[in-house]
Amino acid sequence: MTLRIIATGGTFDKHYDEITGQLNFSHGHLPQVIKRARITVPLQLEQLPFLDSLEMHDADRQRIAASCLRADETSIVVVHGTDTMRETAEVLGAAQLPKTIVLTGAMIPYEIKNSDALFNFGFACGIAQALPHGVYIAMNAQIFTWNNVRKNRSAGVFEKA
């Protein structure tokens, strides 16, 4: 079995710029994350243009759906920003692809101490290989179906809708 990883940016891939004090995009972290997570299943990494999910539009979500549709793999992990992860999951769910698609991300960027990125990514990769076809969100060591999830912004976690 092979696994496809689709990187779209989000907090997961942000870098802290020491000069400006801002978080922005540079190079992706996923090659390092994959190595550090010691994933041994064959995988393909696809990096789409990195965006903060608050800046995503319908065309960006359609690009993600098209990547999932074109993929030979039936197990797919989409690394996505948490703010609009549910909206992208809704587009993917409506497409009813015969694949297992798991969206995940991070509340704290990968390169910042105590980030949840590595755990969420490893968790998503494991369950993407075990769950039946469908669209899921994997955050906070929980699995949610695309149509029964929301981000609780005040608690900083995902929960059932």
CORCORVEN-V374917 format. One record per helix or strand. SS is the DSSP state (helix for helix, strand for strand). FROM is the first residue (numbers start at 0). LEN is the number of residues. If there is no record, write none. Layout:
BEGIN
ss=<SS/SS>
from=<FROM/FROM>
len=<LEN/LEN>
END
This chain:
BEGIN
ss=<strand/helix/strand/strand/helix/strand/helix/helix/strand/helix/strand/helix/strand/strand/strand/strand>
from=<2/10/13/21/29/42/52/57/74/84/99/116/133/141/149/156>
len=<7/3/4/4/8/9/3/13/5/11/5/12/6/4/3/3>
END
